[in-house]
Amino acid sequence: MYRADSAPVLPACGIAVMAKVSIAGKTKTRLCPPLTFEQAAALNTAFLQDVATNILAAAKIANIGGYFAFGPTGAQSADFFHSIMPRGFALLEAWHANFGDSLYSAIEQMFSLGHESALVLNADSPTLPTALLVDAAQALARAGERAVLGPSTDGGYYLLGMKAPHRHLFEDVAWSTDQVARQTLARAAEIGLPVHILPTWYDVDDVASLQRLHAELFGYMDPSGGLQRYAAEHSKCRMGALLTSRELAVHLGSSAILPARAAE
């Protein structure tokens, strides 16, 4: 979309996936074992692809634009993301020692580009229902100041959005603990910022949640609470390839569905 002066008009809501380049031994290592470092890195790539295509699905309904807010920074990492991201996505460098600084940097950059609202989204929830992304964007499009928070089952959050950059939401938060969502809501209350809270979803960041993802993708479990989960075809394909290993299939509780060649 373009204005009469040919300057591009950005979607109202920017969504930045907090994305880490897939490097064996440095990415998704909490899944090792049962995964090897190489398998964990490949699964991370599948997650990134699914989260990006999920955003594009939401953009067909709500006025959304997608980014990878990536790290580590540098040309090599940028090349990796260019190789996997769909058309219509863009890159933001957002890599700081403190995770809160990384999140706020992504938020600030999207506002600086001209978005009316900005969301940060994790890269660990490949089946997150598209409807939740739409709900978040639409809540921020309504009149009145507010934030949007999507809590995770582990006490963190999978999504945080706002209509103006509020640095205070990222201060005094014990990152990577089960206190993150609670503390973020406390920071919002301190500045009188109303928060629209989405349904809870889960991150895939340990073996138990990997088992949950497998059960969801292959039809043994429905954690959606009535929502239509995203199909996550890249992740399903990668998980299916992993199941050719009998040992890994047993770890995931799926020995009954091993491909025939693996059961021989």
Backbone as CSV, one residue per row, in Angstrom:
resi,resn,N_x,N_y,N_z,CA_x,CA_y,CA_z,C_x,C_y,C_z
1,MET,0.855,-1.188,0.000,0.000,0.000,0.000,0.891,1.239,0.000
2,TYR,0.486,2.253,-0.790,1.284,3.468,-0.882,0.405,4.696,-0.751
3,ARG,0.967,5.734,-0.175,0.281,7.019,-0.133,0.436,7.708,-1.487
4,ALA,-0.252,8.841,-1.650,-0.182,9.568,-2.910,1.228,10.027,-3.227
5,ASP,2.040,10.268,-2.187,3.422,10.708,-2.421,4.368,9.532,-2.622
6,SER,3.809,8.321,-2.763,4.566,7.085,-3.033,5.376,6.589,-1.855
7,ALA,5.266,7.229,-0.703,5.935,6.700,0.485,5.151,5.491,0.990
8,PRO,5.829,4.382,1.348,5.105,3.190,1.776,4.345,3.418,3.077
9,VAL,3.158,2.839,3.161,2.367,2.886,4.374,2.544,1.552,5.086
10,LEU,3.075,1.587,6.290,3.306,0.362,7.039,2.000,-0.163,7.625
11,PRO,1.910,-1.477,7.808,0.770,-2.002,8.562,0.709,-1.350,9.938
12,ALA,-0.495,-1.227,10.478,-0.652,-0.545,11.757,0.148,-1.218,12.862
13,CYS,0.161,-2.542,12.870,0.800,-3.294,13.962,2.024,-4.036,13.462
14,GLY,3.168,-3.787,14.064,4.380,-4.551,13.778,4.536,-5.681,14.789
15,ILE,4.886,-6.865,14.306,5.146,-8.007,15.180,6.564,-8.491,14.927
16,ALA,7.386,-8.471,15.953,8.771,-8.918,15.846,8.958,-10.231,16.591
17,VAL,9.362,-11.254,15.856,9.696,-12.544,16.458,11.104,-12.447,17.034
18,MET,11.247,-12.757,18.316,12.563,-12.719,18.948,13.303,-13.996,18.534
19,ALA,14.166,-13.856,17.551,14.689,-15.002,16.812,16.201,-15.156,17.000
20,LYS,16.597,-16.390,17.267,18.010,-16.709,17.406,18.437,-17.589,16.246
21,VAL,19.572,-17.259,15.642,20.060,-18.030,14.505,20.294,-19.479,14.919
22,SER,20.014,-20.402,14.018,20.142,-21.835,14.315,21.594,-22.278,14.192
23,ILE,22.220,-22.533,15.329,23.607,-22.985,15.380,23.681,-24.193,16.294
24,ALA,24.161,-25.305,15.778,24.270,-26.528,16.574,25.142,-26.280,17.800
25,GLY,24.630,-26.653,18.954,25.357,-26.470,20.204,25.085,-25.155,20.887
26,LYS,24.346,-24.247,20.204,24.042,-22.947,20.790,22.550,-22.611,20.760
27,THR,21.779,-23.435,20.077,20.352,-23.162,19.895,19.516,-24.317,20.421
28,LYS,18.523,-24.019,21.241,17.590,-25.013,21.794,18.328,-26.142,22.514
29,THR,19.374,-25.809,23.227,20.193,-26.849,23.867,19.487,-27.520,25.040
30,ARG,18.414,-26.904,25.553,17.670,-27.554,26.641,16.907,-28.784,26.146
31,LEU,16.846,-28.958,24.840,16.224,-30.151,24.266,17.239,-31.274,24.038
32,CYS,18.468,-31.058,24.483,19.547,-32.027,24.270,20.050,-32.558,25.617
33,PRO,20.001,-33.884,25.832,19.239,-34.871,25.078,17.731,-34.720,25.388
34,PRO,16.865,-35.400,24.648,17.131,-36.498,23.715,17.598,-36.076,22.337
35,LEU,17.409,-34.799,21.934,17.876,-34.384,20.619,19.387,-34.208,20.613
36,THR,19.996,-34.375,19.447,21.378,-33.969,19.265,21.397,-32.458,19.058
37,PHE,22.571,-31.861,19.144,22.671,-30.421,18.900,22.199,-30.074,17.485
38,GLU,22.534,-30.908,16.521,22.145,-30.651,15.130,20.628,-30.738,14.964
39,GLN,20.013,-31.732,15.609,18.559,-31.871,15.523,17.854,-30.687,16.174
40,ALA,18.376,-30.231,17.300,17.766,-29.096,17.995,17.851,-27.829,17.143
41,ALA,18.991,-27.622,16.489,19.142,-26.446,15.623,18.179,-26.512,14.441
42,ALA,18.023,-27.700,13.860,17.090,-27.860,12.737,15.652,-27.613,13.180
43,LEU,15.314,-28.065,14.382,13.966,-27.830,14.895,13.739,-26.340,15.137
44,ASN,14.752,-25.633,15.604,14.649,-24.187,15.787,14.320,-23.499,14.471
45,THR,14.965,-23.935,13.403,14.676,-23.354,12.087,13.230,-23.602,11.695
46,ALA,12.739,-24.818,11.929,11.341,-25.129,11.617,10.391,-24.253,12.425
47,PHE,10.699,-24.043,13.698,9.871,-23.165,14.533,9.814,-21.754,13.936
48,LEU,10.973,-21.224,13.562,11.031,-19.880,13.002,10.178,-19.771,11.740
49,GLN,10.260,-20.778,10.888,9.477,-20.757,9.652,7.979,-20.801,9.946
50,ASP,7.587,-21.622,10.907,6.168,-21.713,11.244,5.650,-20.441,11.894
51,VAL,6.416,-19.864,12.792,5.965,-18.624,13.442,5.811,-17.512,12.405
52,ALA,6.737,-17.442,11.460,6.660,-16.408,10.426,5.436,-16.602,9.539
53,THR,5.180,-17.837,9.105,4.019,-18.061,8.245,2.713,-17.890,9.020
54,ASN,2.747,-18.129,10.320,1.575,-17.872,11.151,1.260,-16.374,11.181
55,ILE,2.287,-15.555,11.282,2.080,-14.105,11.245,1.479,-13.682,9.914
56,LEU,1.952,-14.267,8.823,1.391,-13.939,7.517,-0.067,-14.365,7.419
57,ALA,-0.406,-15.489,8.053,-1.812,-15.915,8.088,-2.660,-14.905,8.845
58,ALA,-2.137,-14.411,9.974,-2.864,-13.401,10.748,-2.991,-12.096,9.969
59,ALA,-1.989,-11.793,9.137,-1.994,-10.543,8.371,-3.080,-10.521,7.304
60,LYS,-3.650,-11.680,6.983,-4.772,-11.718,6.044,-6.064,-11.233,6.704
61,ILE,-6.046,-11.165,8.039,-7.238,-10.776,8.791,-7.054,-9.425,9.473
62,ALA,-5.877,-9.213,10.052,-5.582,-7.968,10.764,-4.457,-7.229,10.041
63,ASN,-4.316,-5.949,10.365,-3.335,-5.088,9.701,-1.974,-5.239,10.372
64,ILE,-1.212,-6.268,9.950,-0.002,-6.714,10.637,1.175,-6.765,9.673
65,GLY,2.364,-6.408,10.158,3.608,-6.589,9.430,4.599,-7.353,10.288
66,GLY,5.374,-8.263,9.687,6.238,-9.153,10.450,7.724,-8.872,10.326
67,TYR,8.444,-9.149,11.419,9.898,-8.979,11.481,10.522,-10.159,12.232
68,PHE,11.774,-10.434,11.914,12.626,-11.201,12.803,13.530,-10.210,13.522
69,ALA,13.403,-10.107,14.842,14.330,-9.328,15.660,15.405,-10.306,16.088
70,PHE,16.556,-10.267,15.437,17.454,-11.407,15.474,18.754,-11.150,16.211
71,GLY,19.384,-12.259,16.522,20.701,-12.260,17.096,21.325,-13.646,16.931
72,PRO,22.630,-13.773,17.090,23.581,-12.670,17.219,23.553,-11.773,15.970
73,THR,23.948,-10.532,16.131,23.937,-9.607,15.017,25.099,-9.897,14.073
74,GLY,25.023,-9.353,12.881,26.094,-9.538,11.904,25.585,-10.093,10.593
75,ALA,26.430,-10.004,9.578,26.044,-10.392,8.229,25.714,-11.874,8.126
76,GLN,26.452,-12.726,8.834,26.199,-14.158,8.734,24.811,-14.517,9.265
77,SER,24.455,-13.933,10.397,23.119,-14.172,10.940,22.046,-13.611,10.010
78,ALA,22.270,-12.424,9.479,21.295,-11.830,8.561,21.102,-12.714,7.335
79,ASP,22.187,-13.285,6.823,22.078,-14.178,5.666,21.218,-15.397,5.994
80,PHE,21.388,-15.941,7.208,20.579,-17.089,7.613,19.100,-16.732,7.592
81,PHE,18.736,-15.605,8.172,17.328,-15.237,8.235,16.768,-14.888,6.854
82,HIS,17.574,-14.261,6.018,17.113,-14.000,4.657,16.814,-15.306,3.922
83,SER,17.544,-16.360,4.255,17.367,-17.630,3.554,16.092,-18.369,3.966
84,ILE,15.528,-18.044,5.135,14.354,-18.796,5.610,13.105,-17.956,5.731
85,MET,13.213,-16.639,5.720,12.022,-15.842,6.018,11.174,-15.651,4.771
86,PRO,9.870,-15.597,4.934,8.974,-15.437,3.790,8.984,-14.018,3.243
87,ARG,8.499,-13.887,2.020,8.363,-12.567,1.405,7.450,-11.701,2.277
88,GLY,7.828,-10.460,2.440,7.035,-9.547,3.249,7.569,-9.357,4.654
89,PHE,8.533,-10.205,5.060,9.173,-10.047,6.360,10.381,-9.126,6.226
90,ALA,10.820,-8.579,7.353,12.027,-7.756,7.398,12.810,-8.102,8.654
91,LEU,14.024,-7.580,8.730,14.911,-7.897,9.853,15.150,-6.670,10.725
92,LEU,15.244,-6.924,12.026,15.668,-5.926,13.004,16.799,-6.531,13.821
93,GLU,17.868,-5.796,14.018,18.927,-6.262,14.916,18.531,-5.905,16.338
94,ALA,18.442,-6.916,17.184,18.025,-6.686,18.580,18.699,-7.730,19.451
95,TRP,19.933,-7.480,19.816,20.724,-8.458,20.551,21.501,-7.749,21.647
96,HIS,21.072,-7.957,22.886,21.711,-7.325,24.039,21.911,-8.365,25.126
97,ALA,22.830,-8.087,26.018,23.121,-9.033,27.101,21.896,-9.262,27.977
98,ASN,21.145,-8.207,28.213,19.912,-8.308,28.996,18.742,-8.526,28.048
99,PHE,17.974,-9.598,28.283,16.897,-9.926,27.362,15.849,-8.826,27.317
100,GLY,15.589,-8.180,28.419,14.636,-7.076,28.429,15.058,-5.961,27.491
101,ASP,16.367,-5.694,27.422,16.866,-4.677,26.494,16.636,-5.101,25.048
102,SER,16.770,-6.402,24.761,16.512,-6.894,23.409,15.046,-6.697,23.039
103,LEU,14.156,-7.055,23.953,12.728,-6.876,23.701,12.379,-5.411,23.467
104,TYR,12.874,-4.556,24.338,12.536,-3.143,24.215,13.134,-2.544,22.941
105,SER,14.320,-2.979,22.562,14.934,-2.497,21.322,14.054,-2.825,20.120
106,ALA,13.516,-4.047,20.081,12.633,-4.419,18.977,11.375,-3.557,18.972
107,ILE,10.781,-3.354,20.151,9.593,-2.500,20.268,9.897,-1.081,19.782
108,GLU,10.973,-0.534,20.265,11.334,0.841,19.935,11.586,1.013,18.438
109,GLN,12.256,0.027,17.848,12.543,0.114,16.413,11.268,0.096,15.579
110,MET,10.291,-0.726,15.964,9.048,-0.771,15.198,8.290,0.539,15.292
111,PHE,8.285,1.158,16.465,7.658,2.470,16.572,8.421,3.513,15.755
112,SER,9.738,3.426,15.768,10.540,4.383,14.999,10.285,4.268,13.496
113,LEU,9.979,3.048,13.048,9.679,2.837,11.636,8.325,3.420,11.240
114,GLY,7.442,3.604,12.239,6.155,4.213,11.955,4.939,3.378,12.269
115,HIS,5.119,2.224,12.892,3.956,1.412,13.275,3.183,2.106,14.400
116,GLU,1.880,1.926,14.397,1.041,2.509,15.433,1.041,1.677,16.708
117,SER,1.350,0.402,16.590,1.486,-0.480,17.745,2.579,-1.492,17.442
118,ALA,3.107,-2.112,18.485,4.233,-3.028,18.310,4.107,-4.205,19.267
119,LEU,4.403,-5.396,18.741,4.342,-6.629,19.519,5.661,-7.358,19.413
120,VAL,6.094,-7.969,20.518,7.196,-8.927,20.473,6.606,-10.312,20.726
121,LEU,7.121,-11.291,20.001,6.559,-12.638,19.997,7.685,-13.644,20.126
122,ASN,7.473,-14.698,20.912,8.534,-15.689,21.035,8.596,-16.567,19.795
123,ALA,9.689,-17.305,19.663,9.891,-18.205,18.528,9.732,-19.656,18.946
124,ASP,9.123,-19.894,20.090,9.061,-21.236,20.675,7.657,-21.806,20.729
125,SER,6.706,-21.184,20.045,5.313,-21.647,20.090,4.798,-21.816,18.665
126,PRO,5.262,-22.837,17.953,4.919,-22.952,16.532,3.451,-23.211,16.258
127,THR,2.706,-23.750,17.216,1.282,-24.042,16.991,0.361,-22.985,17.599
128,LEU,0.892,-21.871,18.029,0.079,-20.805,18.612,-1.098,-20.471,17.693
129,PRO,-2.318,-20.490,18.199,-3.464,-20.190,17.345,-3.349,-18.818,16.675
130,THR,-3.557,-18.784,15.387,-3.501,-17.529,14.634,-4.467,-16.505,15.218
131,ALA,-5.588,-16.988,15.729,-6.597,-16.085,16.289,-6.044,-15.238,17.425
132,LEU,-5.044,-15.738,18.145,-4.484,-14.956,19.243,-3.655,-13.786,18.722
133,LEU,-2.970,-13.976,17.604,-2.241,-12.866,16.990,-3.226,-11.814,16.480
134,VAL,-4.304,-12.264,15.880,-5.329,-11.340,15.392,-5.957,-10.585,16.558
135,ASP,-6.272,-11.293,17.629,-6.874,-10.673,18.817,-5.951,-9.588,19.362
136,ALA,-4.656,-9.901,19.445,-3.699,-8.933,19.980,-3.649,-7.670,19.131
137,ALA,-3.553,-7.844,17.819,-3.474,-6.686,16.928,-4.754,-5.864,16.976
138,GLN,-5.878,-6.534,17.021,-7.157,-5.812,17.052,-7.372,-5.100,18.380
139,ALA,-6.908,-5.692,19.473,-7.024,-5.019,20.770,-6.217,-3.732,20.784
140,LEU,-5.046,-3.756,20.145,-4.206,-2.559,20.109,-4.741,-1.524,19.128
141,ALA,-5.575,-1.945,18.196,-6.141,-1.003,17.228,-7.321,-0.220,17.805
142,ARG,-7.884,-0.716,18.899,-9.033,-0.011,19.489,-8.579,1.253,20.216
143,ALA,-9.486,2.178,20.367,-9.169,3.440,21.037,-8.812,3.195,22.490
144,GLY,-7.948,4.034,23.013,-7.560,3.937,24.414,-6.212,3.276,24.601
145,GLU,-5.489,3.718,25.598,-4.162,3.180,25.883,-4.283,1.807,26.519
146,ARG,-3.424,0.875,26.104,-3.403,-0.459,26.703,-2.165,-1.210,26.226
147,ALA,-1.884,-2.301,26.934,-0.920,-3.291,26.481,-1.661,-4.604,26.279
148,VAL,-1.031,-5.545,25.620,-1.569,-6.894,25.432,-0.512,-7.877,25.884
149,LEU,-0.912,-8.870,26.660,0.033,-9.874,27.148,-0.547,-11.268,26.937
150,GLY,0.263,-12.159,26.382,-0.115,-13.558,26.230,0.726,-14.402,27.166
151,PRO,0.183,-14.853,28.274,0.970,-15.605,29.260,1.289,-17.018,28.791
152,SER,2.462,-17.494,29.179,2.878,-18.861,28.899,2.637,-19.742,30.116
153,THR,2.505,-21.029,29.876,2.265,-21.969,30.967,3.416,-22.025,31.958
154,ASP,4.614,-21.588,31.541,5.776,-21.648,32.424,5.963,-20.385,33.257
155,GLY,5.001,-19.460,33.188,5.088,-18.229,33.969,5.659,-17.048,33.218
156,GLY,6.135,-17.274,32.008,6.602,-16.172,31.167,5.466,-15.673,30.285
157,TYR,5.832,-15.098,29.142,4.807,-14.724,28.175,5.306,-15.017,26.769
158,TYR,4.344,-15.355,25.888,4.700,-15.613,24.501,4.555,-14.368,23.650
159,LEU,3.846,-13.372,24.168,3.569,-12.160,23.394,3.385,-10.982,24.338
160,LEU,3.924,-9.846,23.939,3.683,-8.595,24.651,3.594,-7.493,23.612
161,GLY,2.517,-6.718,23.683,2.339,-5.630,22.733,1.904,-4.362,23.426
162,MET,2.106,-3.229,22.733,1.748,-1.941,23.312,1.517,-0.909,22.213
163,LYS,0.885,0.200,22.593,0.560,1.265,21.656,1.542,2.430,21.745
164,ALA,2.439,2.351,22.684,3.512,3.330,22.849,4.635,2.613,23.579
165,PRO,5.890,3.007,23.359,7.001,2.308,24.007,7.067,2.604,25.504
166,HIS,6.850,1.573,26.310,6.893,1.711,27.764,8.095,0.930,28.297
167,ARG,9.172,1.632,28.511,10.405,0.987,28.992,10.198,0.305,30.338
168,HIS,9.292,0.841,31.141,9.123,0.330,32.502,8.653,-1.124,32.516
169,LEU,7.979,-1.569,31.459,7.500,-2.950,31.431,8.632,-3.967,31.383
170,PHE,9.841,-3.518,31.073,10.990,-4.418,30.948,12.002,-4.236,32.076
171,GLU,11.628,-3.443,33.072,12.536,-3.170,34.183,12.187,-4.037,35.386
172,ASP,13.210,-4.439,36.118,13.032,-5.237,37.337,12.233,-6.508,37.078
173,VAL,12.570,-7.191,35.996,11.937,-8.461,35.638,12.993,-9.558,35.699
174,ALA,12.679,-10.635,36.394,13.608,-11.771,36.521,13.441,-12.676,35.312
175,TRP,14.153,-12.346,34.243,14.003,-13.064,32.989,14.348,-14.540,33.152
176,SER,13.686,-15.364,32.354,13.893,-16.827,32.351,13.479,-17.471,33.665
177,THR,12.500,-16.882,34.341,11.927,-17.472,35.549,10.413,-17.541,35.390
178,ASP,9.758,-18.173,36.355,8.300,-18.264,36.306,7.615,-17.009,36.839
179,GLN,8.383,-15.950,37.053,7.837,-14.699,37.571,7.646,-13.635,36.495
180,VAL,8.055,-13.926,35.264,8.120,-12.890,34.224,6.752,-12.260,33.946
181,ALA,5.728,-13.067,33.701,4.416,-12.498,33.389,3.866,-11.711,34.579
182,ARG,3.979,-12.289,35.780,3.471,-11.615,36.975,4.176,-10.283,37.187
183,GLN,5.493,-10.248,37.037,6.238,-9.017,37.242,5.936,-7.984,36.159
184,THR,5.715,-8.442,34.932,5.366,-7.521,33.852,4.015,-6.872,34.111
185,LEU,3.060,-7.651,34.582,1.758,-7.080,34.937,1.892,-6.086,36.086
186,ALA,2.794,-6.383,37.028,3.030,-5.451,38.127,3.621,-4.139,37.621
187,ARG,4.552,-4.215,36.657,5.133,-2.993,36.101,4.051,-2.172,35.383
188,ALA,3.143,-2.868,34.676,2.060,-2.145,33.999,1.154,-1.449,35.013
189,ALA,0.848,-2.135,36.107,-0.005,-1.533,37.136,0.650,-0.299,37.737
190,GLU,1.967,-0.324,37.869,2.691,0.807,38.463,2.564,2.073,37.637
191,ILE,2.382,1.938,36.321,2.245,3.132,35.482,0.794,3.323,35.015
192,GLY,-0.112,2.545,35.606,-1.523,2.694,35.286,-1.898,2.270,33.879
193,LEU,-1.194,1.278,33.346,-1.424,0.830,31.974,-2.352,-0.386,31.967
194,PRO,-3.561,-0.279,31.410,-4.450,-1.442,31.323,-3.830,-2.526,30.438
195,VAL,-4.097,-3.783,30.761,-3.532,-4.903,30.005,-4.652,-5.835,29.558
196,HIS,-4.711,-6.074,28.263,-5.612,-7.066,27.685,-4.874,-8.408,27.717
197,ILE,-5.406,-9.380,28.441,-4.714,-10.655,28.629,-5.320,-11.718,27.719
198,LEU,-4.464,-12.348,26.939,-4.866,-13.404,26.015,-4.888,-14.756,26.729
199,PRO,-5.488,-15.772,26.110,-5.409,-17.123,26.681,-3.965,-17.608,26.797
200,THR,-3.743,-18.474,27.756,-2.406,-19.031,27.992,-2.049,-20.036,26.894
201,TRP,-0.780,-20.049,26.510,-0.253,-21.035,25.579,1.080,-21.541,26.116
202,TYR,1.747,-22.407,25.395,2.974,-23.008,25.919,4.163,-22.765,24.991
203,ASP,5.356,-22.725,25.599,6.625,-22.638,24.878,7.231,-24.030,24.787
204,VAL,7.939,-24.298,23.709,8.681,-25.553,23.590,10.138,-25.254,23.934
205,ASP,10.470,-25.457,25.208,11.827,-25.121,25.647,12.436,-26.160,26.569
206,ASP,11.779,-27.328,26.714,12.361,-28.419,27.477,11.761,-29.725,26.944
207,VAL,12.206,-30.842,27.502,11.784,-32.136,26.969,10.283,-32.355,27.162
208,ALA,9.738,-31.934,28.306,8.310,-32.118,28.560,7.469,-31.367,27.526
209,SER,7.848,-30.144,27.207,7.076,-29.380,26.222,7.315,-29.897,24.804
210,LEU,8.484,-30.492,24.556,8.716,-31.149,23.269,7.781,-32.343,23.105
211,GLN,7.603,-33.093,24.182,6.658,-34.207,24.156,5.239,-33.695,23.915
212,ARG,4.915,-32.572,24.515,3.581,-31.983,24.334,3.372,-31.551,22.885
213,LEU,4.402,-30.958,22.294,4.303,-30.550,20.893,4.090,-31.767,19.998
214,HIS,4.854,-32.821,20.261,4.702,-34.027,19.458,3.278,-34.564,19.559
215,ALA,2.746,-34.629,20.782,1.398,-35.151,20.989,0.361,-34.281,20.278
216,GLU,0.583,-32.981,20.259,-0.348,-32.073,19.592,-0.278,-32.228,18.078
217,LEU,0.945,-32.241,17.527,1.106,-32.301,16.075,0.602,-33.609,15.483
218,PHE,0.709,-34.700,16.261,0.344,-36.005,15.726,-0.984,-36.528,16.295
219,GLY,-1.780,-35.612,16.866,-3.160,-35.923,17.152,-3.452,-36.627,18.448
220,TYR,-2.492,-36.627,19.392,-2.725,-37.302,20.657,-3.180,-36.365,21.761
221,MET,-3.196,-35.068,21.478,-3.488,-34.108,22.533,-3.996,-32.819,21.888
222,ASP,-4.959,-32.187,22.521,-5.480,-30.918,22.041,-5.443,-29.905,23.180
223,PRO,-4.359,-29.089,23.247,-4.237,-28.109,24.335,-4.853,-26.762,24.004
224,SER,-5.663,-26.688,22.936,-6.037,-25.390,22.391,-7.160,-24.689,23.137
225,GLY,-7.879,-25.403,24.016,-8.972,-24.770,24.730,-10.070,-24.267,23.814
226,GLY,-10.291,-24.988,22.717,-11.331,-24.598,21.770,-10.840,-23.716,20.642
227,LEU,-9.604,-23.227,20.709,-9.029,-22.425,19.640,-8.469,-23.334,18.555
228,GLN,-8.433,-22.834,17.332,-7.853,-23.583,16.223,-6.344,-23.371,16.226
229,ARG,-5.581,-24.395,16.581,-4.127,-24.245,16.614,-3.589,-24.080,15.206
230,TYR,-2.418,-23.439,15.101,-1.763,-23.302,13.809,-1.173,-24.645,13.404
231,ALA,-1.244,-24.979,12.124,-0.861,-26.318,11.664,0.620,-26.614,11.829
232,ALA,1.474,-25.603,11.751,2.928,-25.765,11.969,3.504,-26.897,11.120
233,GLU,3.343,-26.794,9.812,3.756,-27.876,8.924,5.267,-28.093,8.915
234,HIS,6.054,-27.028,9.033,7.513,-27.198,9.071,7.928,-28.000,10.303
235,SER,7.336,-27.665,11.440,7.679,-28.371,12.675,7.201,-29.812,12.623
236,LYS,6.023,-30.030,12.070,5.506,-31.395,11.972,6.401,-32.251,11.077
237,CYS,6.839,-31.679,9.968,7.734,-32.405,9.074,9.041,-32.743,9.768
238,ARG,9.589,-31.774,10.492,10.856,-32.014,11.197,10.681,-33.033,12.296
239,MET,9.594,-32.952,13.052,9.331,-33.929,14.108,9.159,-35.316,13.513
240,GLY,8.484,-35.397,12.377,8.311,-36.685,11.730,9.635,-37.302,11.335
241,ALA,10.555,-36.467,10.847,11.878,-36.971,10.487,12.636,-37.465,11.714
242,LEU,12.451,-36.786,12.832,13.130,-37.197,14.053,12.652,-38.557,14.538
243,LEU,11.402,-38.876,14.248,10.818,-40.115,14.767,11.352,-41.361,14.075
244,THR,12.196,-41.197,13.067,12.828,-42.373,12.470,13.860,-42.973,13.424
245,SER,14.210,-42.234,14.468,15.095,-42.763,15.511,14.244,-43.444,16.581
246,ARG,14.436,-44.753,16.751,13.652,-45.488,17.751,13.858,-44.904,19.147
247,GLU,15.109,-44.598,19.504,15.377,-44.087,20.854,14.648,-42.782,21.097
248,LEU,14.674,-41.883,20.111,13.991,-40.601,20.281,12.489,-40.784,20.311
249,ALA,11.982,-41.676,19.478,10.541,-41.932,19.479,10.066,-42.396,20.842
250,VAL,10.862,-43.234,21.489,10.504,-43.703,22.825,10.500,-42.542,23.810
251,HIS,11.493,-41.652,23.705,11.536,-40.465,24.576,10.267,-39.633,24.424
252,LEU,9.745,-39.574,23.196,8.575,-38.755,22.932,7.272,-39.510,23.143
253,GLY,7.383,-40.768,23.561,6.184,-41.554,23.821,5.461,-41.945,22.561
254,SER,6.214,-42.205,21.485,5.568,-42.408,20.191,6.060,-43.648,19.472
255,SER,6.518,-44.663,20.188,7.060,-45.840,19.524,6.023,-46.535,18.664
256,ALA,4.735,-46.336,18.973,3.684,-47.014,18.215,3.533,-46.466,16.810
257,ILE,4.083,-45.258,16.541,3.882,-44.688,15.212,5.203,-44.571,14.456
258,LEU,6.191,-45.336,14.848,7.445,-45.325,14.106,7.201,-45.737,12.664
259,PRO,7.883,-45.094,11.704,7.785,-45.562,10.325,8.229,-47.008,10.223
260,ALA,7.708,-47.721,9.219,7.966,-49.144,9.112,9.451,-49.467,9.030
261,ARG,10.214,-48.643,8.307,11.631,-48.956,8.159,12.383,-48.841,9.474
262,ALA,11.884,-47.977,10.395,12.573,-47.809,11.666,12.227,-48.924,12.620
263,ALA,11.074,-49.574,12.410,10.648,-50.643,13.315,11.209,-51.987,12.930
264,GLU,11.818,-52.071,11.762,12.335,-53.350,11.297,13.599,-53.746,12.035
